[in-house]
Amino acid sequence: MVVAAVTGGIASFGGFGNLGGVGGGSGSGASGKGGELPPATATVIRTDLVRSKTVDGRLDFAQRRPVKSAVDGTVTVAASEGRTLTMGQALYELNDKPVTLLYGPVPMFREMKTGDRGSDVLQLERNLRDLGYGAGLSVDTRYDGDTEAAVKRWQKSLNREPTGRVGKGDVVFQPGQVKVVSVDAALADQVGPGEPVLTIASTRPVVRAHLDQTDGALTAAGTRVEVTLPSGKTVAGRVAGTVRHEESGSGDGAAAQEGIVVEVVLDGGSRAASGEDAKAPASVKFVSEARKGVLAVPVEAVLALRGENGGYGLQVVQGTTTRTIRVDTGMTADGRIEVGGPDVREGLKVGMAAS
C-alpha cells in the first residue's frame, strides 16, 4: 500500500520520501532516514474542537410589532420613541383622546357595552380593578351595570366623556408593559383604520441576527450562542426563534429578505445589555458542533492511504526515522482535524507539509 496526498482540504505531502505499506500495529509502516524526514512536524494534542459561524447582529427588543389605528383620526399627541409604557398610560392621542394601554392577550375587536359577554370583558374588568376603578365590580365575563359604572369613573379620570362604553379606538390590549421602538405617525398626521401609528416591543432586550437560508439548523429554539456586544463585552445567549423580516427592524432591505432573521435572548436579561449602544453593531457566534477533549492534528498532517483498504494515516516521526500509522478522522474546525485509533496518543510527533 502506498501513501498519497489528500486533496480537498487535507494537504499535499510532496517530497516526504519513500513511505511503504501500512499495517495495523505500532511497529507497522516503513521508516526513512536523513533527508527522507518530513519538512515540518506537528504534535498530536488533546483539545476542544468547535465548528461555528459568526454573523452580524443588532440590539433590539423582543416581540416587535406595529400598533395600528382602529378608527379615522388626526394624531394630536404623538408617541414618544424610547419610552416605556405601563397599564393605564396613553400610547398616543387621536382627535384629542388618549389611546390607552391595557393588559391582556385578547385584542380589542369590538365596542364593549352593557349586555356584552366574553373574555375581552373579563380582561377589561381586570384592568379596571387593577387601576383602582373596581369598587363594587365583580370581575367576570359580563358587562353589567357595575362594569359601566367603573368604566365611567375611569373615563372621567381621563377627562373623556363618561359614556360607559369602550370603543375599538379607545384602548390597545398588550400582554404587558411595552417600549416604543419607533414612531410611524407624527403630530398632525391623518391616519385611517389599519394604518400604523407606532411600533412597540416588550422591554426584554434581544439581539437580532441574520443567517443564510442554508443555516436552518442554527435557528432551532434553544441553540446556544455567544454574543459580542457593541462595547466588546461577551455574553452568552440562546436562540428564541425566528421573526418575520417586517418585524426585524433591521433596515437591511433586500439583503435581509434573502436570509433568516433570528432573535437571541441574552443570559442576564436587561442587565446584560445595560449601557450598550443599540445603534452600534454586535456579533453573534453560533456553535453548530463541538467535540470536547479529542485528539487532533493540523489538517495538513493527515495523509490519504491508497490501496485495497484506503483510509487515512499519519507519518510518525521518531528521531531520524518515520513510520506511517492508520487513523480514523472526525470533525474539522479552525484548521485542525480529530484523529483516533489504537496507535494515536497525545504528544505524538507527526510529519506535515512545510508551511
N, C-alpha and C positions, 0 to 999 in steps of 0.2 A: 504494500500500500504506500502511496506517496502523498505528500502534503502539498496542497495548493493554496494560493492566496484566496481569501474570502472576499467576494465582491459585494456591492450594495450595502455598505455600512461597516463591514469588517475589513480591516486594512490589508494592503498587499505586503508580502514578505519577500520581495525580490532580493536576492543576494544573501540568503541565510546559509547557503552551503548545502551539503548533502544530508537530507532528512530521510531516514529509512522508514520501514514498516512500523505500525503502531500495534502493540498488544494490549493486554488487559492489566498487567501488574506493574508495580513500581519500577521493576527492572526492565520494562519493555522499551522499545524505541531504539534509535540509533544515536551515536554520540559523535561530536565533532571537536576538533582542537584548533587552537590558534586562530587563524583568520576566518575559520568557519563559525565563530561565535557571532551572535546577532549584533547589529549595530547599536541597539539600545535595549534596556531592560526595564521591567516594572516589577512591583511586588503585589502578590495576592493579599488583599486587605479585607477585613470584615467591616461592613458599613451598612448604612441605610440607603436604599435607592428609592427615589421619589420621582415619578413622572408627573409633570404639572404643566399648566398653561396659565400665563398671566395676561390679563386684559385690562383695558381702561375701565374705570368706574367713576361714579359721582355720588356725593352725599345727597340724600333726599329724605323724604318721609314716607312711611308706608301707606298703602291704600289711597293713593292719589285718585281723586275723581272730581268731575265738574258738578257744580250746583247750577241748575237751570231754572229760569223763571217759570212759574206756573201760570202767570197772567201777563197781560199787556201792561206796560207802565214806563215811567221815567225814573231813572236812578237818581234819588235825591240825597242819599248818603252812600258813598261807595265803600266797598270792603277795604280793609287795611292789610296790605301784604305783610306777612310775617307774624301777624297777631294770632295768639291762641285764644279760642273762644270756648266757653263752657255753657252748660244748660241755662236757658233764660236770657242769654245775650243775643243781640241783633247781629246777624251776618252782614246785612246791608239794609237800606231803606228804599222802598219803591213807592212812588206817589206819596211821599212823606209818611209812610207807615213802615214800621220795622218788620223785617222777616226774621223771625226768632228761631234760634237753635233749640230744639228739644231732643231728648234722648229716646232711642227706641229703634228696633230693627224693621218695623213696618213703615214703608214710605207713605207720605201724605198723598192719598189718591182720591179724596172726596172732601166736600164740606161736611163737617160734623155738627150735628144739631140734636135737639131733644127728640127722643124716639129712636135714635140710631143705636145699633148694637154692633160690636165687633172688637177685634184685637187692637185696632187703631184707637178705639175709645178707651180701652184699658190702659194703653201706654200714655195717652193724653192725661188721664186721671192720675197716673203715677207721677208725671211731671208736675201737675198742678199741686199735688200733695208735697212733693219734694221742694217745690219753690215757695211753699208756705201758704198756698191758697186752698188747702183741702179741708178746712173746718167743716165738719158735718158731712164730708164726702165719703161715700163707700166706693172703694176702688174695685171696680168690676167692669164688665163689658157693656153696661147700659149707660146711655147718655140720658140722664133723667134731670129733674128739676135741680137737684143738688149740684150736678155737673154744670148745668147752665149758670147757676149762681157763682160757682167757683171760677168759671170762665169770665164772667162779668167782672169779678174782683181783679182778676189778672189783667183784663183789658184796660180797666181804669188805671192800674199802676203804670201802664204803657202810654197813657194819655190817648187811648183809642176809644172809639165809640163802643160802649158796652152792649154789643148785640147778643152775647150769649152763644154765638156760633163761631166756629173756627173754620175759615176758608182755606182753600188749597194754596193761596198765595200768602197766608199768614205765618206759617211755620215750615221748618225743614227738619225732619227727623234724621238723626245720625246715631251710630252706636255709642258714641261718647264724645269727649272734647275733641276739637279739631284745630288744625293750624291752617291759616290761609297761605297757600303757597304761590298763588298768582291771582291777579285781578283781571277779569276778562271784559268787564263793562265799567267804564269810568263815569264820573259825575256827569249828569245830564244826558247820558246815553238812553236811547229808546230801546227797550227790549220787548220781545214777544214770547209767547209760550214756547218752551223748548230751547230758548237761546241761553247760552252760558253767561252767568254773571260773575262767577269766581270759581277757582279751583281750590279744593281743600284736601287735606290728608290727615291721617292720625298724627299724634305727637311723637310716635316712635321713630327714631332715626334709622334709616337703612342706607345701603349703597346699591345703586343700580348699575349693572354691568352688562356689556354686550358680548354675546358669544356668536360664533358661526352656526349655521344650520346643522353642520356636521358634529357639533358638540352637544347633541341632545343628551348624552349620558351624564353630562355635568350639571344638568338642570334639575335633577331629582331633588325634591324637598328633603332637607336634612344633610345634603352634601356639605362637608366641612371645607372652609376656605380660610385664607389668610389675607387680611386687608391692610394695605399701607395707606394711611390717611394723609391728607394734604400736608400735615405738619411733619410727616415722616414716621409717626408712631405706627407700630404694627399691632393689630388686634385680631383675635380670632372671630369667626362668624360662621353662619350656616345659610344655605340657600332656603328661602321661604317658599319660592315658587317663581313662575314666570308671570309677566304682566304684558298687557296689550301695548303696542307702540304708542298709541294715542294717550296712554296713561303714564308713559315713562317720563315725560317731561325732559327728555334728553336734548331735544333740539338738534339732533344729528341728521335729520332729514332722511333722504333716500337710502343712505348707507345703513342706517339703523333698521330700515324696513327689510333688509336682506338677511338679518340675523335674528337672534333670540335675546330678549331683554329679561334678565333675572334680577330678583330682588333678594338682597343679602341682609339678614338680620345680624347685628353686631352683638357679640357677647359683652355684657356690661351695659347694654341699652344706651340711654341718654348720656350716662357718664362717659362712655367710650368716645362719643362724638363731641363732647363739650369743648367749646372754644375753637372748633375746626372751621375752616373756610369752606362753606358749602358751594362756592363758585369755582373752587380750585379742583383739579382732577385728583382722583385716588387710583389705586391699582388693586386688582383682586387676583389672587393666586388660587387656582382650582387644582386640587390634587386628584388625578384620575386613577392613580395606582401607587401603592407604596409597599416596599418589601423591607422588613426590619432585620438587621443583623445578618446579612447574607455575605458570602464570599464574592468578591468582584475584582475585575481587572479592567484596564483600559480596553476599549473595543479593538484597538489596533493590535492587541496581543493574541487575539483568537485566530486560529488557522482553520481552514476548511480541509477536511481529510477526504482524499479521493480513494476510490476503490470499491470493493464489494460492500463494505459496511458504511462508508461515508461518515458523516458527523463532523464534529469539531474537536480541536485539540489545542494544547498549549505547549510551547517549547520551553522546557525547564532547563535553567542554566545552573550547573554545579561546578564551580571553579572554572576549568578550561574545557569542560565537556558539556554537551547538551543531550537531552533526550525528549522525546515527544510523548505526551500523555493524552488520553482521550478525556473529554469533559462534556458535561451536559450544560447547555446555556439556558438562561432565563431572561428576566427583564433587563432592558437597557434604559439608562437615564443619565443625562449630563456627561456623556462620553464614556460611561462605564457599563459593563455587562456582568450580570450574575453568572457565576460558574460553579459547578459542583461535580462530584464524582469521588470514587474511593481514593484517588491519588492527589486530590486537591486539598491543600491546607493553607491556613493563614501564614503569611511570611514567605511563601514560596517565591523564588526569583524566576521570572519568565521573560522570554525574549519578545521584542516588538520592533516594529519598523522605526527607523530614525525619524525624529520629529523635524 
